[in-house]
């Protein structure tokens, strides 16, 4: 059946509106997306960069046996009097140093590296002033705190609008289904065709990866991520019952920017230690005997509860190497053992009473719901951890696609912009109300409230202000 003329006009109008949305989305989002791609590329290779930049701190000559964890911790405490020691990461292998996280009296957040063989301090790393810290803060909040977090979240959500509208514009309507659609015409003498193909064809192939990157990053965002976690990060009653709970959530351990615990347990209440037996608690500095046997539900009676026995408990329960121990900071605090290895299925979080050594709560992959599992898998791939170097290279390719789309889009705009004007695609006259546009706005508004509100604001601004004021219409249209 032939297409009716009014249908062609309607499709042409809608195409021009989508093109205008795509233009403004790119104008607003491209600088943020380039920044996210660059900082994300740096953070992707954190393991390799850390090993190169801090090799003298992270690695030691292989040695055995090592000092106890308590002795290693005390070496740091003695060297940093008055500091608040917050975390301990045991040496993963005989070639690795132990790491102690602390906050000094003057507010510096440091990681101190300890030689397990003799307790010598190898040096420290300032966790707020190093390459990875800068990349992480720019990536997550533009170094502007809550305001920056909201800006990044809004830009990421608008990135989804950019990809959706871009795919609509890419969709072939006439001409070749191969050249200019699936393959770029790089030999074209027309510079506009050359840059157009260099923009849309890689954009098509990389679109799913870019959308995946955006969606898997949003759970860490402050507004959308918080609401998403409140809905989906839930646990069955048996995980939450039978222990006294504080008002703090496990996610509070992540507030400094150091992701000590997985996203899936951030909404889990932190248990409280039973301080009623505090008077009977003896010798935080004592060491468990070498033949101590760790009970399945905690540290055995008669064994001092301290860092040594907590680490021994974690190892006996099969917690993967590389775990961190968050130390109790008050009489009701607990030891929290958290492991977030490359494979999310091996994640473990233990909360241990600092007096009795009882495991108050233990959460593993089996306790995660379907959504937390999907989020943790997505985060692992997003950060390039799930399947090794290939994963890192795949995400690096995605970052390069984002940068390439932004740069080619800038070239296309520069080529077609009228002198002295912004050069936005013109708004069609007598614009009808399309159900498709209303549906898109409604869906985005429900799924991503910030982008829905901002999209509605932009449309109203465009229709009620820019299109009605001649000066703005000439400059921006």
C-alpha positions as CSV (number, residue, x, y, z in Angstrom):
1,X,0.0,0.0,0.0
2,X,1.5,3.4,-1.0
3,X,2.3,5.8,1.7
4,X,-0.2,8.7,2.0
5,X,1.1,12.2,1.6
6,X,0.0,13.3,5.1
7,X,1.9,10.3,6.5
8,X,5.1,11.5,4.7
9,X,4.7,15.0,6.0
10,X,4.1,13.7,9.5
11,X,7.2,11.5,9.3
12,X,9.2,14.3,8.0
13,X,8.1,16.6,10.8
14,X,8.8,14.0,13.4
15,X,12.3,13.4,11.9
16,X,13.1,17.1,12.1
17,X,11.9,17.2,15.8
18,X,14.0,14.2,16.7
19,X,17.0,15.8,14.9
20,X,16.5,18.9,17.0
21,X,16.3,16.9,20.2
22,X,19.5,15.0,19.1
23,X,21.3,18.3,18.4
24,X,20.4,19.9,21.8
25,X,21.1,16.6,23.7
26,X,24.6,16.5,22.0
27,X,25.2,20.1,22.7
28,X,24.5,19.6,26.4
29,X,25.9,16.1,26.9
30,X,29.0,15.8,24.7
31,X,31.4,17.7,27.0
32,X,30.3,15.5,30.0
33,X,30.4,12.3,28.0
34,X,34.0,13.1,26.8
35,X,35.0,13.8,30.4
36,X,33.3,10.5,31.6
37,X,35.0,8.6,28.8
38,X,38.5,9.9,29.6
39,X,38.2,9.5,33.4
40,X,36.6,6.1,33.0
41,X,39.4,5.0,30.7
42,X,41.9,5.9,33.4
43,X,39.9,4.1,36.1
44,X,39.5,1.0,33.9
45,X,43.2,0.3,34.1
46,X,43.6,1.1,37.8
47,X,45.1,-2.3,38.7
48,X,47.9,-1.9,36.1
49,X,48.4,1.8,36.9
50,X,48.5,1.2,40.6
51,X,51.0,-1.6,40.2
52,X,53.2,0.7,38.0
53,X,52.9,3.9,40.0
54,X,53.1,2.3,43.5
55,X,55.2,-0.7,42.9
56,X,57.6,0.1,45.7
57,X,54.7,0.3,48.1
58,X,52.6,-2.6,47.0
59,X,55.2,-5.3,46.5
60,X,57.8,-6.8,48.9
61,X,60.4,-9.6,48.7
62,X,58.6,-12.9,49.3
63,X,58.7,-13.9,52.9
64,X,57.2,-16.3,55.4
65,X,56.2,-16.4,58.1
66,X,54.8,-12.9,58.6
67,X,54.0,-10.9,61.7
68,X,50.5,-11.1,63.0
69,X,47.9,-8.7,61.6
70,X,47.6,-7.1,65.1
71,X,51.4,-6.4,65.1
72,X,51.2,-4.9,61.6
73,X,48.3,-2.7,62.6
74,X,50.1,-1.6,65.7
75,X,53.1,-0.6,63.7
76,X,50.9,1.8,61.8
77,X,49.2,3.0,65.0
78,X,52.5,3.8,66.6
79,X,53.7,5.8,63.5
80,X,50.5,7.8,63.2
81,X,49.5,8.7,66.8
82,X,46.0,10.1,67.1
83,X,44.9,8.8,63.7
84,X,41.7,6.9,63.3
85,X,42.5,3.5,61.7
86,X,39.5,2.4,59.7
87,X,40.5,-0.6,57.4
88,X,43.0,-3.3,57.1
89,X,43.7,-5.3,54.0
90,X,45.9,-8.4,54.6
91,X,48.6,-9.2,52.1
92,X,47.0,-11.2,49.3
93,X,50.2,-13.1,48.5
94,X,53.7,-13.4,50.0
95,X,54.8,-10.7,47.5
96,X,52.3,-8.1,48.5
97,X,52.2,-5.6,51.3
98,X,49.4,-5.2,53.8
99,X,47.3,-2.0,53.6
100,X,45.9,0.1,56.4
101,X,43.4,2.9,55.8
102,X,43.3,5.8,58.2
103,X,42.4,9.4,58.7
104,X,45.0,11.6,60.3
105,X,44.3,14.3,62.9
106,X,44.5,16.9,60.3
107,X,41.9,15.1,58.1
108,X,44.0,13.5,55.5
109,X,42.8,10.1,54.2
110,X,45.8,7.8,53.7
111,X,46.5,4.2,52.8
112,X,49.7,3.1,54.6
113,X,51.6,0.1,53.2
114,X,53.2,-2.3,55.6
115,X,55.8,-5.0,55.0
116,X,54.2,-8.1,56.7
117,X,57.6,-9.7,57.3
118,X,58.9,-7.0,59.8
119,X,56.2,-4.4,60.2
120,X,58.3,-1.7,58.4
121,X,56.2,1.0,56.8
122,X,56.9,1.3,53.1
123,X,55.1,4.6,52.7
124,X,51.6,6.0,52.2
125,X,49.3,7.1,49.5
126,X,46.9,10.1,49.9
127,X,43.5,8.8,48.9
128,X,42.1,12.2,48.0
129,X,45.1,13.5,46.0
130,X,46.3,10.9,43.5
131,X,45.5,10.2,39.8
132,X,42.8,7.6,40.5
133,X,41.1,9.7,43.2
134,X,40.9,12.7,40.8
135,X,39.6,10.4,38.0
136,X,37.0,8.9,40.3
137,X,35.8,12.3,41.7
138,X,35.6,13.8,38.3
139,X,33.8,10.8,37.0
140,X,31.3,10.7,39.8
141,X,30.7,14.3,40.9
142,X,32.9,16.7,38.9
143,X,34.6,17.4,42.3
144,X,31.5,19.5,43.2
145,X,29.9,17.1,45.7
146,X,26.1,16.6,45.5
147,X,25.6,19.3,42.8
148,X,28.2,17.6,40.6
149,X,26.7,14.2,41.2
150,X,23.3,15.5,40.0
151,X,24.9,17.1,36.9
152,X,26.6,13.8,36.0
153,X,23.4,11.9,36.5
154,X,21.4,14.3,34.3
155,X,24.1,14.2,31.6
156,X,24.1,10.4,31.7
157,X,20.4,10.2,31.4
158,X,20.5,12.7,28.5
159,X,23.1,10.4,27.0
160,X,20.3,7.8,26.7
161,X,18.1,10.4,24.9
162,X,21.1,11.1,22.6
163,X,21.5,7.4,21.8
164,X,17.8,6.8,21.2
165,X,17.4,9.8,18.9
166,X,20.6,8.9,17.2
167,X,19.4,5.4,16.4
168,X,16.2,6.9,15.0
169,X,18.1,9.2,12.7
170,X,20.4,6.4,11.6
171,X,17.6,4.1,10.6
172,X,17.7,3.8,6.8
173,X,14.7,5.3,5.0
174,X,15.9,5.3,1.5
175,X,18.9,4.5,-0.5
176,X,21.5,1.9,0.2
177,X,21.1,-0.4,3.3
178,X,24.9,-1.0,3.2
179,X,26.9,2.1,2.4
180,X,26.2,4.9,4.9
181,X,24.3,2.6,7.1
182,X,26.4,-0.5,7.9
183,X,29.6,0.7,6.2
184,X,31.0,4.2,6.1
185,X,31.7,5.9,2.8
186,X,35.2,6.9,3.7
187,X,36.2,7.4,0.0
188,X,33.5,10.1,-0.5
189,X,34.7,13.4,-1.9
190,X,31.8,15.1,-0.1
191,X,33.2,16.1,3.3
192,X,29.8,16.2,4.9
193,X,29.0,12.6,3.8
194,X,32.4,11.5,5.0
195,X,31.9,13.0,8.5
196,X,28.3,12.0,8.7
197,X,29.2,8.3,8.0
198,X,32.1,8.5,10.4
199,X,29.6,9.6,13.0
200,X,26.5,7.4,12.5
201,X,28.0,4.0,11.5
202,X,30.3,3.6,14.5
203,X,27.5,5.1,16.6
204,X,25.2,2.3,15.5
205,X,27.8,-0.4,16.3
206,X,28.7,1.1,19.6
207,X,25.2,2.2,20.7
208,X,24.4,-0.9,22.8
209,X,27.7,-0.7,24.6
210,X,27.3,3.0,25.3
211,X,23.7,2.4,26.6
212,X,25.0,-0.5,28.7
213,X,27.8,1.8,30.1
214,X,25.3,4.4,31.1
215,X,22.8,2.1,32.7
216,X,25.4,0.2,34.7
217,X,26.8,3.4,36.0
218,X,23.5,4.9,37.1
219,X,23.2,2.6,40.3
220,X,26.1,4.6,41.8
221,X,24.4,7.9,41.2
222,X,23.1,9.9,44.1
223,X,19.4,10.5,43.2
224,X,18.3,7.9,40.7
225,X,20.7,5.3,42.2
226,X,19.4,6.0,45.7
227,X,15.7,5.5,44.7
228,X,16.6,2.4,42.6
229,X,18.4,0.8,45.6
230,X,15.5,1.6,47.9
231,X,13.2,-0.4,45.7
232,X,15.4,-3.3,44.5
233,X,18.1,-3.8,47.1
234,X,16.0,-5.8,49.5
235,X,16.7,-9.0,51.5
236,X,14.5,-11.7,52.9
237,X,13.6,-11.5,56.6
238,X,16.0,-14.3,57.7
239,X,18.9,-12.2,56.5
240,X,17.8,-9.2,58.6
241,X,16.4,-10.9,61.8
242,X,18.1,-12.2,64.9
243,X,20.6,-9.4,65.5
244,X,20.4,-5.9,67.0
245,X,20.6,-3.3,64.2
246,X,22.0,0.2,64.2
247,X,20.6,3.1,62.3
248,X,23.6,3.0,60.0
249,X,23.6,1.2,56.7
250,X,26.4,-0.9,55.3
251,X,26.7,1.6,52.5
252,X,27.9,4.2,55.0
253,X,31.3,2.4,54.9
254,X,31.5,3.7,51.3
255,X,31.1,7.4,52.0
256,X,34.7,8.4,51.7
257,X,34.8,7.3,48.1
258,X,36.6,4.1,48.9
259,X,34.2,1.3,47.8
260,X,34.7,-1.1,50.7
261,X,31.4,-3.0,50.3
262,X,29.4,-4.0,47.2
263,X,26.4,-2.0,45.9
264,X,24.1,-5.0,46.7
265,X,24.6,-4.7,50.5
266,X,24.6,-0.9,50.8
267,X,21.0,-0.9,52.1
268,X,21.8,-3.6,54.7
269,X,21.6,-2.4,58.3
270,X,24.9,-2.7,60.2
271,X,24.4,-4.9,63.2
272,X,25.5,-3.8,66.7
273,X,28.0,-5.6,68.9
274,X,26.7,-6.7,72.3
275,X,28.6,-4.5,74.6
276,X,27.1,-6.0,77.8
277,X,30.1,-8.4,78.0
278,X,32.5,-5.5,77.4
279,X,34.0,-5.8,80.9
280,X,34.9,-9.4,80.3
281,X,36.5,-8.7,77.0
282,X,40.3,-9.0,77.4
283,X,43.3,-8.0,75.3
284,X,42.5,-6.7,71.9
285,X,46.3,-7.0,71.4
286,X,46.4,-10.7,72.2
287,X,47.0,-13.3,69.4
288,X,45.0,-16.4,68.8
289,X,47.0,-19.6,69.1
290,X,48.2,-21.2,66.0
291,X,46.0,-24.3,66.5
292,X,42.8,-22.4,67.0
293,X,39.8,-23.8,65.1
294,X,37.3,-21.3,63.8
295,X,33.7,-22.2,64.4
296,X,31.3,-21.9,61.5
297,X,29.2,-19.2,63.3
298,X,32.1,-17.2,64.6
299,X,35.4,-17.1,66.5
300,X,35.6,-20.0,69.0
301,X,35.1,-19.3,72.7
302,X,38.4,-18.7,74.5
303,X,40.1,-17.1,71.4
304,X,40.7,-13.4,71.8
305,X,38.6,-11.4,69.3
306,X,41.0,-9.2,67.4
307,X,42.2,-8.5,63.9
308,X,44.1,-11.8,63.8
309,X,41.1,-14.0,64.7
310,X,38.8,-11.9,62.4
311,X,41.2,-12.5,59.5
312,X,41.5,-16.2,60.4
313,X,37.7,-16.4,60.5
314,X,37.3,-14.8,57.1
315,X,39.9,-17.2,55.6
316,X,38.2,-20.2,57.2
317,X,34.9,-19.2,55.7
318,X,36.4,-19.0,52.3
319,X,36.4,-15.3,51.8
320,X,38.4,-14.6,48.6
321,X,41.8,-13.0,49.0
322,X,41.9,-9.2,48.7
323,X,39.2,-8.7,51.3
324,X,39.1,-5.7,53.6
325,X,38.3,-5.5,57.3
326,X,36.6,-2.4,58.4
327,X,37.4,-1.9,62.1
328,X,34.9,-1.0,64.8
329,X,35.0,2.7,65.7
330,X,32.7,2.7,68.8
331,X,31.6,0.3,71.6
332,X,28.6,-0.9,69.5
333,X,30.6,-1.2,66.3
334,X,31.4,-4.4,64.5
335,X,34.2,-5.8,62.3
336,X,33.0,-5.8,58.7
337,X,34.8,-8.2,56.3
338,X,34.0,-7.4,52.7
339,X,35.2,-9.0,49.5
340,X,34.4,-7.6,46.0
341,X,36.4,-9.8,43.7
342,X,36.3,-9.6,39.9
343,X,33.6,-12.3,39.8
344,X,30.6,-10.9,41.7
345,X,29.4,-14.4,42.4
346,X,32.2,-14.6,45.0
347,X,31.2,-11.5,46.9
348,X,31.0,-11.9,50.7
349,X,30.1,-9.5,53.5
350,X,30.4,-10.5,57.1
351,X,29.5,-8.4,60.2
352,X,31.3,-9.8,63.3
353,X,30.6,-8.9,66.9
354,X,33.8,-7.2,68.3
355,X,33.4,-8.8,71.7
356,X,32.0,-12.4,71.2
357,X,33.4,-12.9,67.7
358,X,30.0,-14.2,66.5
359,X,29.1,-13.7,62.9
360,X,26.0,-11.4,63.2
361,X,25.3,-11.4,59.5
362,X,26.7,-13.1,56.5
363,X,25.5,-12.1,53.0
364,X,26.7,-13.9,49.8
365,X,25.6,-14.1,46.2
366,X,22.9,-16.7,47.2
367,X,21.1,-14.0,49.2
368,X,21.1,-11.4,46.4
369,X,17.9,-10.9,44.5
370,X,17.7,-11.0,40.7
371,X,18.2,-7.2,40.3
372,X,21.2,-6.9,42.7
373,X,22.8,-9.8,40.9
374,X,22.2,-8.0,37.6
375,X,23.5,-4.7,39.0
376,X,26.7,-6.3,40.4
377,X,27.4,-8.1,37.1
378,X,26.9,-4.9,35.2
379,X,29.2,-3.0,37.5
380,X,31.9,-5.6,37.2
381,X,31.8,-5.4,33.4
382,X,31.5,-1.6,33.5
383,X,34.7,-1.3,35.6
384,X,36.5,-3.8,33.4
385,X,36.9,-6.5,36.1
386,X,34.7,-9.4,35.1
387,X,36.7,-11.1,32.3
388,X,40.2,-9.7,32.6
389,X,42.1,-7.7,30.0
390,X,39.5,-8.4,27.3
391,X,36.8,-6.7,29.5
392,X,39.1,-3.7,30.0
393,X,39.7,-3.4,26.2
394,X,36.0,-3.7,25.4
395,X,35.1,-0.9,27.8
396,X,38.0,1.1,26.5
397,X,36.6,0.7,23.0
398,X,33.2,2.0,24.3
399,X,35.0,5.0,25.8
400,X,36.7,5.7,22.4
401,X,33.3,5.4,20.6
402,X,31.9,8.0,23.0
403,X,34.9,10.4,22.3
404,X,34.7,9.7,18.6
405,X,30.9,10.4,18.4
406,X,31.4,13.6,20.3
407,X,34.3,14.8,18.1
408,X,32.6,13.9,14.7
409,X,29.4,15.5,15.9
410,X,31.3,18.7,16.6
411,X,32.8,18.6,13.1
412,X,29.4,18.0,11.5
413,X,27.9,20.9,13.4
414,X,30.9,23.2,12.5
415,X,30.5,22.4,8.9
416,X,26.8,23.2,8.6
417,X,26.4,26.0,11.2
418,X,25.3,29.4,9.7
419,X,27.7,32.3,10.5
420,X,26.8,33.9,13.8
421,X,24.1,31.3,14.7
422,X,24.0,28.2,16.8
423,X,22.7,26.3,13.8
424,X,20.1,24.1,15.5
425,X,17.8,22.1,13.1
426,X,14.7,24.3,12.6
427,X,11.5,23.5,14.5
428,X,8.7,22.6,12.0
429,X,5.9,25.1,11.7
430,X,2.4,24.2,12.9
431,X,3.9,21.4,15.0
432,X,1.3,18.7,15.7
433,X,1.1,16.8,18.9
434,X,2.6,13.3,18.3
435,X,1.7,10.4,20.4
436,X,5.2,8.9,19.9
437,X,6.8,12.0,21.5
438,X,4.4,12.0,24.4
439,X,5.0,8.3,25.0
440,X,8.8,8.8,24.9
441,X,8.7,11.7,27.4
442,X,6.3,9.7,29.6
443,X,8.5,6.6,29.7
444,X,11.7,8.6,30.3
445,X,9.9,10.6,33.0
446,X,8.9,7.5,34.8
447,X,12.2,5.6,34.5
448,X,14.4,8.7,34.9
449,X,12.6,11.6,36.6
450,X,15.5,14.1,36.2
451,X,15.7,13.6,32.5
452,X,11.9,13.6,32.1
453,X,11.6,16.9,33.9
454,X,14.5,18.4,32.1
455,X,13.2,17.2,28.7
456,X,9.8,18.7,29.4
457,X,11.5,21.9,30.4
458,X,13.6,22.0,27.2
459,X,10.5,21.4,25.0
460,X,8.5,24.1,26.7
461,X,11.4,26.5,26.5
462,X,11.9,25.7,22.8
463,X,8.2,25.9,22.0
464,X,7.1,28.8,24.2
465,X,10.2,31.0,24.2
466,X,12.8,30.3,21.6
467,X,10.4,29.8,18.7
468,X,8.4,33.0,19.6
469,X,11.2,35.5,20.1
470,X,12.8,36.5,16.8
471,X,16.3,37.2,18.2
472,X,16.5,33.9,20.0
473,X,15.0,32.1,17.1
474,X,17.6,33.5,14.7
475,X,20.5,32.8,17.2
476,X,19.5,29.4,18.4
477,X,17.4,28.1,15.6
